[in-house]
Amino acid sequence: MVEVLIGIISGTISGTGMGGGTILIFLLTVLCRLEQHIAQATNLIFFIPTSIVAIIVNIKNKNIDLKLATIISIFGILGAIIGANVSVHTDVKMLRKYFGIFLAIIALHEIYTIIKENKKTKLRENK
């Protein structure tokens, strides 16, 4: 039952393009008690079908810049090779710390962006 909920939650977030894999890794390590390496590799398998569905929907709705997607995908393959090799040779505890730092940086960036947008909105309203 936990696996079903994890799939639905991660799939829904993945479908929006907001990092369902990040949530999946977190849920797999916390709820299923998988080691970080296993959770990250499991995420890669999860990513294939969920991405295909999201890609089809977004192409149909003309939401993808295909030129940009092609360029970043080519270089993303190189990055994936590097990242997979780094991950395999990195201690599980360190990998988990890096993942936590990555999430914290994203959270801080989002908080900063929200505060900045709120300030701009208030300035416009006061004019």
MMTF fields as JSON, N, C-alpha, C and O atoms, coordinates in Angstrom:
{
  "mmtfVersion": "1.0.0",
  "mmtfProducer": "UNKNOWN",
  "numBonds": 507,
  "numAtoms": 508,
  "numGroups": 127,
  "numChains": 1,
  "numModels": 1,
  "chainsPerModel": [1],
  "groupsPerChain": [127],
  "chainIdList": ["A"],
  "bondAtomList": [4, 2, 8, 6, 12, 10, 16, 14, 20, 18, 24, 22, 28, 26, 32, 30, 36, 34, 40, 38, 44, 42, 48, 46, 52, 50, 56, 54, 60, 58, 64, 62, 68, 66, 72, 70, 76, 74, 80, 78, 84, 82, 88, 86, 92, 90, 96, 94, 100, 98, 104, 102, 108, 106, 112, 110, 116, 114, 120, 118, 124, 122, 128, 126, 132, 130, 136, 134, 140, 138, 144, 142, 148, 146, 152, 150, 156, 154, 160, 158, 164, 162, 168, 166, 172, 170, 176, 174, 180, 178, 184, 182, 188, 186, 192, 190, 196, 194, 200, 198, 204, 202, 208, 206, 212, 210, 216, 214, 220, 218, 224, 222, 228, 226, 232, 230, 236, 234, 240, 238, 244, 242, 248, 246, 252, 250, 256, 254, 260, 258, 264, 262, 268, 266, 272, 270, 276, 274, 280, 278, 284, 282, 288, 286, 292, 290, 296, 294, 300, 298, 304, 302, 308, 306, 312, 310, 316, 314, 320, 318, 324, 322, 328, 326, 332, 330, 336, 334, 340, 338, 344, 342, 348, 346, 352, 350, 356, 354, 360, 358, 364, 362, 368, 366, 372, 370, 376, 374, 380, 378, 384, 382, 388, 386, 392, 390, 396, 394, 400, 398, 404, 402, 408, 406, 412, 410, 416, 414, 420, 418, 424, 422, 428, 426, 432, 430, 436, 434, 440, 438, 444, 442, 448, 446, 452, 450, 456, 454, 460, 458, 464, 462, 468, 466, 472, 470, 476, 474, 480, 478, 484, 482, 488, 486, 492, 490, 496, 494, 500, 498, 504, 502],
  "bondOrderList": [1, 1, 1, 1, 1, 1, 1, 1, 1, 1, 1, 1, 1, 1, 1, 1, 1, 1, 1, 1, 1, 1, 1, 1, 1, 1, 1, 1, 1, 1, 1, 1, 1, 1, 1, 1, 1, 1, 1, 1, 1, 1, 1, 1, 1, 1, 1, 1, 1, 1, 1, 1, 1, 1, 1, 1, 1, 1, 1, 1, 1, 1, 1, 1, 1, 1, 1, 1, 1, 1, 1, 1, 1, 1, 1, 1, 1, 1, 1, 1, 1, 1, 1, 1, 1, 1, 1, 1, 1, 1, 1, 1, 1, 1, 1, 1, 1, 1, 1, 1, 1, 1, 1, 1, 1, 1, 1, 1, 1, 1, 1, 1, 1, 1, 1, 1, 1, 1, 1, 1, 1, 1, 1, 1, 1, 1],
  "groupList": [{"groupName": "MET", "atomNameList": ["N", "CA", "C", "O"], "elementList": ["N", "C", "C", "O"], "formalChargeList": [0, 0, 0, 0], "bondAtomList": [1, 0, 2, 1, 3, 2], "bondOrderList": [1, 1, 2], "singleLetterCode": "M", "chemCompType": "L-PEPTIDE LINKING"}, {"groupName": "VAL", "atomNameList": ["N", "CA", "C", "O"], "elementList": ["N", "C", "C", "O"], "formalChargeList": [0, 0, 0, 0], "bondAtomList": [1, 0, 2, 1, 3, 2], "bondOrderList": [1, 1, 2], "singleLetterCode": "V", "chemCompType": "L-PEPTIDE LINKING"}, {"groupName": "GLU", "atomNameList": ["N", "CA", "C", "O"], "elementList": ["N", "C", "C", "O"], "formalChargeList": [0, 0, 0, 0], "bondAtomList": [1, 0, 2, 1, 3, 2], "bondOrderList": [1, 1, 2], "singleLetterCode": "E", "chemCompType": "L-PEPTIDE LINKING"}, {"groupName": "LEU", "atomNameList": ["N", "CA", "C", "O"], "elementList": ["N", "C", "C", "O"], "formalChargeList": [0, 0, 0, 0], "bondAtomList": [1, 0, 2, 1, 3, 2], "bondOrderList": [1, 1, 2], "singleLetterCode": "L", "chemCompType": "L-PEPTIDE LINKING"}, {"groupName": "ILE", "atomNameList": ["N", "CA", "C", "O"], "elementList": ["N", "C", "C", "O"], "formalChargeList": [0, 0, 0, 0], "bondAtomList": [1, 0, 2, 1, 3, 2], "bondOrderList": [1, 1, 2], "singleLetterCode": "I", "chemCompType": "L-PEPTIDE LINKING"}, {"groupName": "GLY", "atomNameList": ["N", "CA", "C", "O"], "elementList": ["N", "C", "C", "O"], "formalChargeList": [0, 0, 0, 0], "bondAtomList": [1, 0, 2, 1, 3, 2], "bondOrderList": [1, 1, 2], "singleLetterCode": "G", "chemCompType": "PEPTIDE LINKING"}, {"groupName": "SER", "atomNameList": ["N", "CA", "C", "O"], "elementList": ["N", "C", "C", "O"], "formalChargeList": [0, 0, 0, 0], "bondAtomList": [1, 0, 2, 1, 3, 2], "bondOrderList": [1, 1, 2], "singleLetterCode": "S", "chemCompType": "L-PEPTIDE LINKING"}, {"groupName": "THR", "atomNameList": ["N", "CA", "C", "O"], "elementList": ["N", "C", "C", "O"], "formalChargeList": [0, 0, 0, 0], "bondAtomList": [1, 0, 2, 1, 3, 2], "bondOrderList": [1, 1, 2], "singleLetterCode": "T", "chemCompType": "L-PEPTIDE LINKING"}, {"groupName": "PHE", "atomNameList": ["N", "CA", "C", "O"], "elementList": ["N", "C", "C", "O"], "formalChargeList": [0, 0, 0, 0], "bondAtomList": [1, 0, 2, 1, 3, 2], "bondOrderList": [1, 1, 2], "singleLetterCode": "F", "chemCompType": "L-PEPTIDE LINKING"}, {"groupName": "CYS", "atomNameList": ["N", "CA", "C", "O"], "elementList": ["N", "C", "C", "O"], "formalChargeList": [0, 0, 0, 0], "bondAtomList": [1, 0, 2, 1, 3, 2], "bondOrderList": [1, 1, 2], "singleLetterCode": "C", "chemCompType": "L-PEPTIDE LINKING"}, {"groupName": "ARG", "atomNameList": ["N", "CA", "C", "O"], "elementList": ["N", "C", "C", "O"], "formalChargeList": [0, 0, 0, 0], "bondAtomList": [1, 0, 2, 1, 3, 2], "bondOrderList": [1, 1, 2], "singleLetterCode": "R", "chemCompType": "L-PEPTIDE LINKING"}, {"groupName": "GLN", "atomNameList": ["N", "CA", "C", "O"], "elementList": ["N", "C", "C", "O"], "formalChargeList": [0, 0, 0, 0], "bondAtomList": [1, 0, 2, 1, 3, 2], "bondOrderList": [1, 1, 2], "singleLetterCode": "Q", "chemCompType": "L-PEPTIDE LINKING"}, {"groupName": "HIS", "atomNameList": ["N", "CA", "C", "O"], "elementList": ["N", "C", "C", "O"], "formalChargeList": [0, 0, 0, 0], "bondAtomList": [1, 0, 2, 1, 3, 2], "bondOrderList": [1, 1, 2], "singleLetterCode": "H", "chemCompType": "L-PEPTIDE LINKING"}, {"groupName": "ALA", "atomNameList": ["N", "CA", "C", "O"], "elementList": ["N", "C", "C", "O"], "formalChargeList": [0, 0, 0, 0], "bondAtomList": [1, 0, 2, 1, 3, 2], "bondOrderList": [1, 1, 2], "singleLetterCode": "A", "chemCompType": "L-PEPTIDE LINKING"}, {"groupName": "ASN", "atomNameList": ["N", "CA", "C", "O"], "elementList": ["N", "C", "C", "O"], "formalChargeList": [0, 0, 0, 0], "bondAtomList": [1, 0, 2, 1, 3, 2], "bondOrderList": [1, 1, 2], "singleLetterCode": "N", "chemCompType": "L-PEPTIDE LINKING"}, {"groupName": "PRO", "atomNameList": ["N", "CA", "C", "O"], "elementList": ["N", "C", "C", "O"], "formalChargeList": [0, 0, 0, 0], "bondAtomList": [1, 0, 2, 1, 3, 2], "bondOrderList": [1, 1, 2], "singleLetterCode": "P", "chemCompType": "L-PEPTIDE LINKING"}, {"groupName": "LYS", "atomNameList": ["N", "CA", "C", "O"], "elementList": ["N", "C", "C", "O"], "formalChargeList": [0, 0, 0, 0], "bondAtomList": [1, 0, 2, 1, 3, 2], "bondOrderList": [1, 1, 2], "singleLetterCode": "K", "chemCompType": "L-PEPTIDE LINKING"}, {"groupName": "ASP", "atomNameList": ["N", "CA", "C", "O"], "elementList": ["N", "C", "C", "O"], "formalChargeList": [0, 0, 0, 0], "bondAtomList": [1, 0, 2, 1, 3, 2], "bondOrderList": [1, 1, 2], "singleLetterCode": "D", "chemCompType": "L-PEPTIDE LINKING"}, {"groupName": "TYR", "atomNameList": ["N", "CA", "C", "O"], "elementList": ["N", "C", "C", "O"], "formalChargeList": [0, 0, 0, 0], "bondAtomList": [1, 0, 2, 1, 3, 2], "bondOrderList": [1, 1, 2], "singleLetterCode": "Y", "chemCompType": "L-PEPTIDE LINKING"}],
  "groupTypeList": [0, 1, 2, 1, 3, 4, 5, 4, 4, 6, 5, 7, 4, 6, 5, 7, 5, 0, 5, 5, 5, 7, 4, 3, 4, 8, 3, 3, 7, 1, 3, 9, 10, 3, 2, 11, 12, 4, 13, 11, 13, 7, 14, 3, 4, 8, 8, 4, 15, 7, 6, 4, 1, 13, 4, 4, 1, 14, 4, 16, 14, 16, 14, 4, 17, 3, 16, 3, 13, 7, 4, 4, 6, 4, 8, 5, 4, 3, 5, 13, 4, 4, 5, 13, 14, 1, 6, 1, 12, 7, 17, 1, 16, 0, 3, 10, 16, 18, 8, 5, 4, 8, 3, 13, 4, 4, 13, 3, 12, 2, 4, 18, 7, 4, 4, 16, 2, 14, 16, 16, 7, 16, 3, 10, 2, 14, 16],
  "groupIdList": [1, 2, 3, 4, 5, 6, 7, 8, 9, 10, 11, 12, 13, 14, 15, 16, 17, 18, 19, 20, 21, 22, 23, 24, 25, 26, 27, 28, 29, 30, 31, 32, 33, 34, 35, 36, 37, 38, 39, 40, 41, 42, 43, 44, 45, 46, 47, 48, 49, 50, 51, 52, 53, 54, 55, 56, 57, 58, 59, 60, 61, 62, 63, 64, 65, 66, 67, 68, 69, 70, 71, 72, 73, 74, 75, 76, 77, 78, 79, 80, 81, 82, 83, 84, 85, 86, 87, 88, 89, 90, 91, 92, 93, 94, 95, 96, 97, 98, 99, 100, 101, 102, 103, 104, 105, 106, 107, 108, 109, 110, 111, 112, 113, 114, 115, 116, 117, 118, 119, 120, 121, 122, 123, 124, 125, 126, 127],
  "secStructList": [7, 2, 2, 2, 2, 2, 2, 2, 2, 2, 2, 2, 2, 2, 2, 2, 6, 1, 7, 2, 2, 2, 2, 2, 2, 2, 2, 2, 2, 2, 6, 1, 7, 7, 7, 2, 2, 2, 2, 2, 2, 2, 2, 2, 2, 2, 2, 2, 2, 2, 2, 2, 2, 2, 2, 2, 2, 2, 2, 2, 6, 6, 7, 7, 7, 2, 2, 2, 2, 2, 2, 2, 2, 2, 2, 2, 2, 2, 2, 2, 2, 2, 2, 2, 2, 2, 2, 2, 6, 1, 7, 2, 2, 2, 2, 2, 2, 2, 2, 2, 2, 2, 2, 2, 2, 2, 2, 2, 2, 2, 2, 2, 2, 2, 2, 2, 2, 2, 2, 2, 2, 2, 2, 2, 2, 2, 7],
  "xCoordList": [0.822, 0.0, 0.866, 0.544, 1.957, 2.865, 3.439, 3.581, 3.764, 4.329, 3.347, 3.75, 2.053, 1.02, 0.964, 0.937, 0.948, 0.909, 2.162, 2.083, 3.308, 4.561, 4.501, 4.896, 4.008, 3.893, 2.957, 3.275, 1.806, 0.824, 1.364, 1.278, 1.915, 2.445, 3.59, 3.589, 4.555, 5.715, 5.322, 5.838, 4.415, 3.956, 3.226, 3.413, 2.399, 1.662, 2.629, 2.508, 3.573, 4.544, 5.434, 5.759, 5.824, 6.634, 5.899, 6.497, 4.613, 3.805, 3.724, 3.533, 3.865, 3.847, 5.208, 5.329, 6.233, 7.58, 8.301, 9.286, 7.805, 8.384, 9.27, 9.465, 9.802, 10.757, 10.165, 10.45, 9.349, 8.779, 9.845, 9.668, 10.962, 12.059, 12.677, 13.069, 12.764, 13.309, 12.427, 12.922, 11.132, 10.185, 10.258, 10.229, 10.355, 10.431, 11.641, 11.521, 12.792, 13.999, 13.793, 14.127, 13.249, 12.982, 12.048, 12.329, 10.938, 9.959, 10.53, 10.251, 11.322, 11.918, 12.909, 12.989, 13.662, 14.625, 13.938, 14.371, 12.879, 12.199, 11.193, 11.237, 10.297, 9.211, 9.603, 9.165, 10.426, 10.831, 12.208, 12.665, 12.856, 14.167, 15.229, 16.087, 15.152, 16.167, 17.413, 17.328, 18.569, 19.791, 19.73, 19.038, 20.45, 20.42, 20.744, 20.063, 21.781, 22.162, 21.004, 20.719, 20.341, 19.242, 18.054, 17.435, 17.745, 16.621, 16.876, 15.971, 18.099, 18.413, 18.363, 17.87, 18.865, 18.82, 17.383, 17.004, 16.586, 15.173, 14.442, 13.575, 14.795, 14.21, 14.431, 13.559, 15.577, 15.876, 14.897, 14.486, 14.525, 13.55, 12.168, 11.454, 11.795, 10.512, 10.382, 9.303, 11.495, 11.525, 11.139, 10.524, 11.492, 11.264, 9.779, 9.407, 8.913, 7.503, 6.781, 5.944, 7.096, 6.408, 6.81, 5.984, 8.064, 8.521, 7.888, 7.497, 7.786, 7.181, 5.756, 5.361, 4.991, 3.606, 3.58, 2.823, 4.394, 4.423, 4.893, 4.386, 5.851, 6.341, 5.228, 5.025, 4.513, 3.416, 2.373, 1.953, 1.963, 0.956, 1.473, 0.746, 2.722, 3.267, 3.557, 3.43, 3.94, 4.109, 2.75, 2.614, 1.75, 0.391, -0.084, -0.762, 0.272, -0.142, 0.857, 0.714, 1.87, 2.896, 3.606, 3.827, 3.948, 4.617, 6.118, 6.774, 6.667, 8.083, 8.822, 8.385, 9.942, 10.846, 11.759, 12.762, 11.408, 12.115, 13.585, 14.429, 13.902, 15.302, 16.123, 17.188, 15.62, 16.308, 16.39, 17.439, 15.294, 15.269, 16.296, 16.928, 16.463, 17.441, 18.859, 19.653, 19.173, 20.52, 20.844, 21.893, 19.944, 20.249, 20.221, 20.897, 19.458, 19.429, 20.753, 21.244, 21.324, 22.621, 23.67, 24.403, 23.74, 24.722, 24.298, 25.139, 22.999, 22.494, 22.948, 23.172, 23.085, 23.588, 25.013, 25.357, 25.832, 27.198, 27.179, 27.914, 26.337, 26.211, 25.729, 26.171, 24.825, 24.312, 25.411, 25.473, 26.271, 27.394, 28.314, 28.717, 28.639, 29.503, 28.833, 29.446, 27.572, 26.855, 26.69, 26.839, 26.38, 26.211, 27.519, 27.523, 28.623, 29.922, 30.324, 30.892, 30.036, 30.322, 29.477, 29.981, 28.201, 27.279, 27.725, 27.695, 28.135, 28.552, 29.785, 29.955, 30.64, 31.889, 31.836, 32.866, 30.657, 30.505, 29.888, 28.941, 30.424, 29.909, 28.431, 28.022, 27.643, 26.197, 25.892, 25.003, 26.612, 26.353, 26.654, 25.912, 27.729, 28.069, 27.039, 26.648, 26.606, 25.606, 24.324, 23.692, 23.954, 22.749, 22.92, 21.988, 24.113, 24.382, 24.308, 23.716, 24.908, 24.86, 23.419, 23.046, 22.618, 21.21, 20.487, 19.699, 20.756, 20.151, 20.568, 19.743, 21.841, 22.335, 21.664, 21.265, 21.541, 20.875, 19.442, 19.003, 18.711, 17.328, 17.257, 16.363, 18.2, 18.218, 18.47, 17.844, 19.381, 19.664, 18.427, 18.097, 17.746, 16.516, 15.469, 14.818, 15.311, 14.321, 14.648, 13.76, 15.914, 16.314, 16.076, 15.629, 16.372, 16.138, 14.653, 14.283, 13.81, 12.363, 11.836, 11.011, 12.305, 11.887, 12.318, 11.534, 13.564, 14.079, 13.232, 12.88, 12.906, 12.101, 10.723, 10.233, 10.096, 8.764, 8.821, 7.972, 9.817, 9.96, 10.185, 9.579, 11.052, 11.352, 10.099, 9.842, 9.323, 8.092, 7.06, 6.359, 6.966, 6.026, 6.394, 5.519, 7.692, 8.135, 7.79, 7.345, 7.996, 7.66, 6.168, 5.757, 5.358, 3.904, 3.475, 2.636, 4.039, 3.689, 4.107, 3.388, 5.271, 5.72, 4.767, 4.457, 4.301, 3.351, 2.025, 1.412, 1.585, 0.304, 0.368, -0.64, 1.532, 1.69, 1.862, 1.813, 2.06, 2.247, 0.944, 0.919],
  "yCoordList": [-1.2, 0.0, 1.263, 2.242, 1.235, 2.38, 2.643, 3.792, 1.569, 1.709, 2.4, 3.211, 2.076, 2.689, 4.192, 4.989, 4.577, 6.002, 6.73, 7.847, 6.095, 6.698, 6.924, 7.982, 5.932, 6.049, 7.159, 7.934, 7.244, 8.281, 9.677, 10.584, 9.84, 11.153, 11.573, 12.683, 10.693, 11.022, 11.206, 12.097, 10.371, 10.482, 11.783, 12.41, 12.19, 13.45, 14.628, 15.497, 14.654, 15.748, 15.693, 16.728, 14.497, 14.328, 14.833, 15.474, 14.546, 14.983, 16.486, 17.003, 17.193, 18.657, 19.228, 20.417, 18.372, 18.834, 19.483, 20.197, 19.231, 19.894, 18.981, 19.253, 17.929, 17.125, 15.961, 15.779, 15.177, 13.991, 13.014, 12.296, 12.99, 12.098, 12.473, 11.604, 13.753, 14.216, 13.748, 13.275, 13.881, 13.417, 11.902, 11.363, 11.212, 9.751, 9.28, 8.379, 9.871, 9.477, 9.685, 8.816, 10.822, 11.104, 10.052, 9.501, 9.776, 8.811, 7.4, 6.665, 7.018, 5.677, 5.507, 4.437, 6.559, 6.446, 6.503, 5.839, 7.284, 7.432, 6.309, 5.654, 6.087, 5.123, 3.677, 2.757, 3.479, 2.114, 1.761, 0.626, 2.727, 2.557, 2.025, 1.226, 2.483, 2.101, 2.948, 4.093, 2.379, 3.167, 4.2, 4.005, 5.285, 6.389, 5.924, 6.315, 5.091, 4.601, 3.865, 4.078, 3.001, 2.193, 3.092, 2.927, 4.035, 4.948, 5.781, 5.974, 6.272, 7.09, 6.267, 6.742, 5.044, 4.185, 3.768, 3.688, 3.503, 3.161, 4.332, 4.14, 5.532, 6.736, 6.782, 7.24, 6.317, 6.352, 5.49, 5.864, 4.345, 3.47, 4.121, 4.113, 4.678, 5.374, 6.516, 6.775, 7.184, 8.374, 8.095, 8.941, 6.921, 6.63, 6.676, 7.491, 5.843, 5.884, 7.177, 7.661, 7.737, 8.971, 10.125, 10.977, 10.155, 11.205, 11.062, 12.054, 9.833, 9.617, 10.155, 10.843, 9.843, 10.332, 11.856, 12.484, 12.454, 13.918, 14.573, 15.629, 13.96, 14.506, 14.513, 15.51, 13.406, 13.312, 14.397, 15.091, 14.538, 15.552, 16.952, 17.773, 17.224, 18.568, 18.875, 20.026, 17.883, 18.105, 18.403, 19.303, 17.63, 17.844, 19.27, 19.885, 19.79, 21.137, 22.219, 23.381, 21.829, 22.761, 23.516, 24.724, 22.793, 23.396, 23.13, 23.468, 22.532, 22.175, 22.937, 22.971, 23.545, 24.166, 23.037, 22.724, 22.431, 21.243, 21.512, 20.644, 22.694, 23.023, 23.056, 22.443, 23.77, 23.85, 22.47, 22.092, 21.721, 20.388, 19.463, 18.661, 19.572, 18.736, 19.069, 18.173, 20.347, 20.776, 20.337, 19.742, 20.629, 20.277, 18.769, 18.265, 18.043, 16.58, 15.962, 15.024, 16.491, 15.972, 16.123, 15.181, 17.298, 17.521, 16.86, 16.53, 16.673, 15.956, 14.509, 13.94, 13.91, 12.533, 12.469, 11.557, 13.429, 13.495, 13.66, 12.981, 14.563, 14.772, 13.528, 13.248, 12.776, 11.548, 10.501, 9.787, 10.41, 9.467, 9.853, 9.003, 11.127, 11.612, 11.381, 10.832, 11.803, 11.679, 10.244, 9.955, 9.334, 7.927, 7.349, 6.595, 7.698, 7.201, 7.801, 7.111, 9.069, 9.705, 9.055, 8.751, 8.842, 8.258, 6.87, 6.55, 6.056, 4.684, 4.668, 3.757, 5.67, 5.7, 6.614, 6.882, 7.083, 7.979, 7.222, 6.455, 7.438, 6.823, 7.186, 8.315, 6.221, 6.415, 7.608, 8.401, 7.745, 8.864, 10.207, 11.173, 10.261, 11.507, 11.812, 12.963, 10.776, 10.963, 11.529, 12.41, 11.016, 11.505, 12.966, 13.762, 13.313, 14.704, 15.621, 16.698, 15.194, 15.996, 16.2, 17.288, 15.152, 15.237, 16.251, 17.059, 16.208, 17.158, 18.592, 19.505, 18.787, 20.129, 20.628, 21.789, 19.752, 20.085, 20.537, 21.549, 19.795, 20.158, 21.483, 22.292, 21.705, 22.959, 24.157, 25.205, 24.001, 25.087, 25.408, 26.575, 24.37, 24.584, 25.296, 26.233, 24.851, 25.467, 26.94, 27.79, 27.244, 28.636, 29.493, 30.635, 28.95, 29.688, 29.982, 31.097, 29.003, 29.195, 30.223, 31.065, 30.159, 31.13, 32.536, 33.48, 32.675, 33.969, 34.509, 35.688, 33.647, 34.057, 34.531, 35.542, 33.823, 34.208, 35.563, 36.422, 35.753, 37.028, 38.165, 39.229, 37.94, 38.953, 39.313, 40.491, 38.31, 38.562, 39.303, 40.181, 38.953, 39.644, 41.116, 41.98, 41.397, 42.791, 43.575, 44.72, 42.962, 43.631, 43.904, 44.975, 42.949, 43.107, 44.246, 45.063, 44.313, 45.38, 46.743, 47.726, 46.81, 48.08, 48.548, 49.736, 47.623, 47.976, 48.442, 49.376, 47.799, 48.154, 49.518, 50.22, 49.901, 51.18, 52.359, 53.51, 52.093, 53.193, 53.779, 54.707],
  "zCoordList": [0.0, 0.0, 0.0, -0.673, 0.754, 0.803, -0.591, -1.006, -1.302, -2.644, -3.589, -4.423, -3.457, -4.298, -4.033, -4.971, -2.765, -2.411, -2.892, -3.405, -2.723, -3.186, -4.691, -5.18, -5.425, -6.877, -7.298, -8.2, -6.655, -7.006, -6.688, -7.516, -5.498, -5.097, -6.017, -6.548, -6.202, -7.035, -8.493, -9.167, -8.982, -10.366, -10.624, -11.667, -9.681, -9.825, -9.881, -10.745, -8.971, -8.947, -10.185, -10.766, -10.585, -11.79, -13.024, -13.888, -13.105, -14.242, -14.377, -15.478, -13.273, -13.322, -13.709, -14.007, -13.703, -14.032, -12.87, -13.061, -11.648, -10.476, -9.634, -8.449, -10.195, -9.443, -8.684, -7.5, -9.345, -8.709, -8.26, -7.276, -8.989, -8.62, -7.29, -6.511, -7.033, -5.758, -4.611, -3.588, -4.787, -3.772, -3.647, -2.54, -4.79, -4.773, -3.978, -3.148, -4.218, -3.485, -1.992, -1.187, -1.627, -0.216, 0.382, 1.446, -0.304, 0.219, 0.288, 1.236, -0.702, -0.689, 0.456, 1.059, 0.755, 1.855, 3.216, 4.157, 3.324, 4.615, 4.863, 5.905, 3.917, 4.141, 3.84, 4.53, 2.812, 2.451, 2.998, 2.863, 3.607, 4.224, 3.254, 3.629, 2.007, 1.03, 1.242, 1.686, 0.922, 0.959, -0.16, -1.16, 0.015, -0.944, -2.363, -3.311, -2.52, -3.849, -4.517, -5.696, -3.757, -4.298, -4.652, -5.703, -3.774, -4.033, -5.29, -6.101, -5.45, -6.619, -7.902, -8.925, -7.855, -9.045, -9.358, -10.526, -8.329, -8.52, -9.165, -10.018, -8.758, -9.344, -10.854, -11.592, -11.315, -12.747, -13.537, -14.635, -12.985, -13.649, -13.616, -14.618, -12.476, -12.308, -13.314, -13.848, -13.557, -14.393, -15.848, -16.496, -16.361, -17.786, -18.16, -19.006, -17.573, -18.001, -17.624, -18.386, -16.46, -16.069, -16.978, -17.304, -17.384, -18.298, -19.671, -20.286, -20.152, -21.468, -21.491, -22.433, -20.461, -20.392, -20.346, -21.087, -19.489, -19.366, -20.663, -21.041, -21.343, -22.615, -23.656, -24.348, -23.764, -24.738, -24.486, -25.411, -23.237, -22.892, -23.209, -23.768, -22.853, -23.065, -24.53, -24.949, -25.31, -26.755, -27.378, -28.206, -26.965, -27.479, -27.182, -28.005, -26.01, -25.607, -26.021, -25.641, -26.804, -27.303, -26.169, -26.254, -25.133, -23.98, -23.935, -22.95, -24.981, -24.963, -26.057, -27.208, -25.687, -26.654, -27.138, -26.496, -28.27, -28.747, -29.065, -28.842, -29.58, -29.878, -28.587, -28.501, -27.599, -26.313, -25.659, -25.138, -25.685, -25.083, -25.726, -25.039, -27.039, -27.745, -27.304, -27.015, -27.252, -26.861, -25.438, -25.194, -24.498, -23.104, -22.891, -21.993, -23.693, -23.573, -24.003, -23.374, -25.072, -25.54, -24.448, -24.15, -23.859, -22.8, -21.487, -20.65, -21.316, -20.147, -20.127, -19.058, -21.303, -21.39, -20.85, -20.097, -21.232, -20.711, -19.19, -18.473, -18.714, -17.272, -16.548, -15.433, -17.171, -16.556, -16.421, -15.419, -17.419, -17.347, -16.196, -15.402, -16.111, -15.03, -13.676, -12.761, -13.554, -12.282, -11.819, -10.632, -12.747, -12.378, -11.857, -10.884, -12.498, -12.038, -10.699, -9.852, -10.506, -9.213, -8.121, -7.04, -8.402, -7.425, -6.982, -5.793, -7.934, -7.622, -6.727, -5.917, -6.871, -6.11, -4.882, -4.264, -4.536, -3.389, -2.224, -2.401, -1.044, 0.174, 0.358, 0.085, 0.821, 0.985, 1.886, 1.577, 2.986, 3.902, 3.235, 3.411, 2.48, 1.783, 0.698, 0.507, -0.005, -1.054, -0.464, -1.048, 0.693, 1.363, 1.795, 1.686, 2.283, 2.661, 1.441, 1.505, 0.334, -0.891, -1.346, -1.785, -1.238, -1.623, -0.737, -1.228, 0.562, 1.499, 1.204, 1.246, 0.909, 0.571, -0.703, -0.788, -1.686, -2.944, -2.686, -3.232, -1.859, -1.538, -0.791, -1.039, 0.123, 0.886, -0.034, 0.123, -0.986, -1.931, -2.76, -2.967, -3.231, -4.005, -3.152, -3.615, -1.911, -1.018, -0.782, -0.845, -0.512, -0.285, -1.529, -1.424, -2.681, -3.927, -4.11, -4.479, -3.859, -4.013, -3.019, -3.374, -1.783, -0.763, -1.182, -1.092, -1.639, -2.099, -3.249, -3.265, -4.209, -5.367, -4.938, -5.442, -4.022, -3.535, -2.833, -3.069, -1.975, -1.256, -2.248, -2.126, -3.223, -4.237, -5.039, -5.288, -5.442, -6.2, -5.357, -5.86, -4.078, -3.189, -3.03, -2.999, -2.93, -2.813, -4.073, -3.991, -5.246, -6.509, -6.599, -7.047, -6.179, -6.212, -5.296, -5.678, -4.092, -3.149, -3.681, -3.503, -4.335, -4.909, -6.003, -6.089, -6.839, -7.905, -7.328, -7.846, -6.265, -5.643, -4.971, -4.905, -4.474, -3.779, -4.731, -4.298, -6.006, -6.978, -7.402, -8.21]
}
